[in-house]
Amino acid sequence: MPPANAIVFSNLQQRSGWQSCGSSSCAGGNGTSAYWMAQNQTTPSLSGSSMQLQNAGVWGNALWWNHLGANNNVTNFLWDFYFQVNAASANAAQALEFDAFQFIGGYNYMIGSQCDYGAGVWDTWDELNGKWIHTSIACPKFTPGVWHHIQWYVQTNPSNHTYHYVTLVVDGTSYSVNQTYSALHNGWSDNLGVQYQLDVNASGAAYQEWVDNATLTIW
């Protein structure tokens, strides 16, 4: 449990300042994305104001991110949110990506994760080597039209420029991850934030995701 003095960023799906991209140089992938975002959606929603994302395009990836400001003295992160996808996702999605990140002293601690529909497992991100690593945690395709609850507990260690995946909780089931990777020095300014990404498979078909009650707690 976070301590009483933890900093809490709540209802991130309602926050202003979301940015996006759909090019391969920014979001990866081998195609061109047609994507959009719509905030303040009342249906479906848990809080009364969800964020709706859509992407389409053969092997196209679309990324949305929000910067929360520099917080260089924190090393613990609890990334907690609900999401649901529509029926088209079952045949159109290649991966659903959920990330938290911290930039300190030019180092990028990109604590990325994805439900890899192609492989059927959860992946974690190796920032230094720029690649996804399969875990042994199964990730079957999420049931459409149902709210799913994701919680990630992760840590950063600026003293040796590493970040550590501790625990993943999916719809109340907890998994010990225990994977550590090295940050990449790319010179970006100090900041932290969260990201969502939708990857499309060879079908190129559009699908949608809604995000609600998104909270990042740091200490």
C-alpha positions as CSV (number, residue, x, y, z in Angstrom):
1,M,0.0,0.0,0.0
2,P,1.3,3.5,-0.8
3,P,2.3,5.6,2.3
4,A,0.2,8.5,3.5
5,N,2.5,11.0,1.9
6,A,2.3,9.5,-1.6
7,I,1.5,11.8,-4.5
8,V,-1.7,10.8,-6.3
9,F,-2.6,11.8,-9.9
10,S,-6.3,10.8,-10.3
11,N,-8.7,10.7,-13.2
12,L,-5.9,11.0,-15.7
13,Q,-8.4,10.2,-18.5
14,Q,-9.9,13.6,-17.8
15,R,-6.6,15.5,-17.7
16,S,-5.8,18.1,-20.4
17,G,-2.5,17.9,-22.3
18,W,-2.8,14.5,-23.9
19,Q,-0.6,14.2,-27.0
20,S,-0.6,11.5,-29.7
21,C,1.2,10.2,-32.7
22,G,0.7,7.4,-35.3
23,S,4.0,7.3,-37.3
24,S,6.3,4.3,-37.2
25,S,9.1,6.6,-36.0
26,C,7.1,7.6,-32.9
27,A,4.8,4.6,-32.1
28,G,6.6,1.8,-33.9
29,G,4.8,-0.5,-36.3
30,N,5.2,-0.9,-40.0
31,G,2.0,0.9,-41.2
32,T,0.2,4.2,-41.2
33,S,-2.4,4.8,-38.5
34,A,-5.8,6.5,-38.7
35,Y,-6.4,7.3,-35.1
36,W,-8.3,9.7,-32.7
37,M,-9.2,10.3,-29.1
38,A,-12.3,11.6,-27.4
39,Q,-12.5,12.6,-23.8
40,N,-15.5,13.1,-21.6
41,Q,-17.4,10.1,-22.8
42,T,-20.4,9.2,-20.6
43,T,-21.0,5.7,-22.2
44,P,-19.4,3.4,-21.4
45,S,-18.0,5.0,-18.3
46,L,-17.5,4.2,-14.6
47,S,-16.8,7.8,-13.5
48,G,-19.1,9.5,-15.9
49,S,-16.2,10.7,-18.0
50,S,-14.1,8.1,-19.8
51,M,-11.5,8.6,-22.6
52,Q,-12.1,6.9,-25.9
53,L,-9.3,5.8,-28.2
54,Q,-9.5,4.4,-31.8
55,N,-6.9,3.2,-34.2
56,A,-7.0,1.6,-37.7
57,G,-4.5,0.8,-40.4
58,V,-2.6,-2.3,-41.5
59,W,0.2,-2.9,-38.9
60,G,-0.4,0.6,-37.6
61,N,0.4,1.8,-34.1
62,A,-1.1,4.8,-32.3
63,L,0.3,6.3,-29.1
64,W,-1.3,8.7,-26.6
65,W,0.7,10.2,-23.7
66,N,0.4,12.7,-20.9
67,H,3.3,14.4,-19.0
68,L,2.7,15.0,-15.3
69,G,5.8,17.0,-14.5
70,A,9.2,16.2,-13.0
71,N,9.2,14.2,-9.7
72,N,12.8,13.1,-9.4
73,N,12.6,12.0,-5.7
74,V,10.1,9.2,-6.2
75,T,11.0,5.6,-7.0
76,N,7.8,3.7,-6.5
77,F,4.8,3.8,-8.9
78,L,1.4,2.3,-8.7
79,W,-0.4,2.6,-12.1
80,D,-4.1,1.7,-11.7
81,F,-6.8,2.0,-14.3
82,Y,-9.9,0.4,-15.9
83,F,-10.4,-0.2,-19.6
84,Q,-12.6,-1.9,-22.0
85,V,-12.5,-2.7,-25.7
86,N,-15.2,-3.1,-28.4
87,A,-16.0,-6.3,-30.2
88,A,-13.8,-5.4,-33.2
89,S,-10.7,-5.6,-31.0
90,A,-10.9,-9.4,-31.0
91,N,-9.9,-9.6,-34.7
92,A,-8.2,-6.3,-35.2
93,A,-5.8,-5.8,-32.3
94,Q,-2.2,-6.9,-32.3
95,A,-1.4,-5.5,-28.9
96,L,-2.8,-3.3,-26.1
97,E,0.0,-1.2,-24.5
98,F,0.0,0.4,-21.1
99,D,3.1,2.4,-19.9
100,A,4.4,4.6,-17.1
101,F,7.6,6.5,-17.5
102,Q,10.1,8.7,-15.6
103,F,12.9,10.8,-17.1
104,I,15.7,11.8,-14.7
105,G,19.1,13.4,-15.6
106,G,18.7,12.5,-19.3
107,Y,17.8,8.8,-18.6
108,N,14.5,7.3,-19.8
109,Y,12.9,4.8,-17.5
110,M,10.2,3.6,-19.9
111,I,8.2,1.1,-17.8
112,G,6.2,-0.3,-20.7
113,S,3.9,-3.3,-20.8
114,Q,1.5,-4.8,-23.3
115,C,-1.0,-7.6,-23.7
116,D,0.5,-9.2,-26.8
117,Y,-2.5,-10.6,-28.7
118,G,-0.2,-12.2,-31.2
119,A,1.7,-14.2,-28.6
120,G,-1.0,-14.5,-26.0
121,V,1.2,-13.3,-23.1
122,W,2.1,-10.1,-21.3
123,D,5.3,-8.4,-22.5
124,T,7.6,-6.0,-20.6
125,W,9.8,-3.3,-22.3
126,D,13.6,-3.4,-22.4
127,E,14.3,0.3,-22.9
128,L,18.1,0.1,-23.3
129,N,17.8,-2.5,-26.0
130,G,14.6,-1.2,-27.5
131,K,12.6,-4.5,-27.5
132,W,9.7,-6.3,-25.9
133,I,10.4,-9.3,-23.7
134,H,7.8,-12.0,-23.3
135,T,6.8,-12.9,-19.7
136,S,5.3,-16.3,-18.7
137,I,2.0,-14.5,-17.8
138,A,-0.8,-15.5,-20.1
139,C,-2.8,-12.7,-21.7
140,P,-5.8,-14.0,-23.7
141,K,-7.8,-11.5,-25.6
142,F,-9.9,-9.3,-23.3
143,T,-13.6,-9.8,-23.3
144,P,-15.2,-6.9,-25.2
145,G,-17.8,-4.7,-23.5
146,V,-16.5,-5.4,-20.0
147,W,-14.5,-3.2,-17.7
148,H,-11.1,-4.7,-16.9
149,H,-8.9,-3.6,-14.0
150,I,-5.1,-3.3,-14.4
151,Q,-2.7,-2.5,-11.6
152,W,1.1,-2.3,-12.1
153,Y,3.5,-1.8,-9.2
154,V,7.0,-0.8,-10.5
155,Q,10.1,0.8,-9.2
156,T,13.0,2.9,-10.6
157,N,16.6,3.0,-9.2
158,P,18.4,6.2,-10.5
159,S,21.5,5.2,-8.6
160,N,22.2,2.4,-11.1
161,H,19.9,3.6,-13.9
162,T,17.6,0.5,-13.7
163,Y,13.8,0.0,-13.4
164,H,12.0,-3.0,-11.9
165,Y,8.7,-4.6,-12.7
166,V,7.4,-6.0,-9.3
167,T,3.7,-7.0,-9.6
168,L,0.9,-7.1,-12.1
169,V,-2.7,-7.4,-11.1
170,V,-5.3,-8.2,-13.8
171,D,-8.9,-8.2,-12.8
172,G,-8.0,-9.0,-9.2
173,T,-5.4,-11.8,-10.0
174,S,-1.9,-11.0,-8.9
175,Y,1.3,-12.0,-10.7
176,S,4.8,-11.6,-9.6
177,V,6.9,-10.3,-12.5
178,N,10.4,-9.6,-11.0
179,Q,12.1,-8.3,-14.1
180,T,14.7,-5.5,-14.2
181,Y,16.0,-3.5,-17.1
182,S,18.4,-0.7,-17.7
183,A,17.3,2.9,-18.6
184,L,18.5,4.6,-21.8
185,H,20.3,7.9,-21.8
186,N,18.7,10.0,-24.5
187,G,18.9,13.4,-23.0
188,W,15.2,14.1,-22.5
189,S,14.2,16.7,-19.9
190,D,13.1,15.5,-16.4
191,N,9.4,14.4,-16.4
192,L,7.1,11.5,-15.7
193,G,3.8,10.4,-17.2
194,V,1.7,7.6,-18.6
195,Q,0.9,6.2,-22.1
196,Y,-1.6,4.1,-23.9
197,Q,-1.1,2.5,-27.3
198,L,-3.3,0.6,-29.7
199,D,-1.6,-1.7,-32.3
200,V,-3.5,-3.0,-35.3
201,N,-2.8,-6.3,-37.0
202,A,-2.7,-7.2,-40.7
203,S,-6.5,-6.7,-41.0
204,G,-6.1,-3.0,-40.7
205,A,-9.6,-2.8,-39.2
206,A,-10.5,-0.1,-36.7
207,Y,-11.1,-0.9,-33.0
208,Q,-11.7,1.1,-29.9
209,E,-10.6,1.2,-26.2
210,W,-12.1,3.2,-23.3
211,V,-10.1,4.2,-20.3
212,D,-11.5,5.3,-16.9
213,N,-10.6,5.9,-13.3
214,A,-6.9,6.1,-14.3
215,T,-4.6,6.9,-11.3
216,L,-0.9,7.1,-10.9
217,T,0.4,7.0,-7.3
218,I,4.1,7.8,-6.7
219,W,6.3,7.9,-3.6
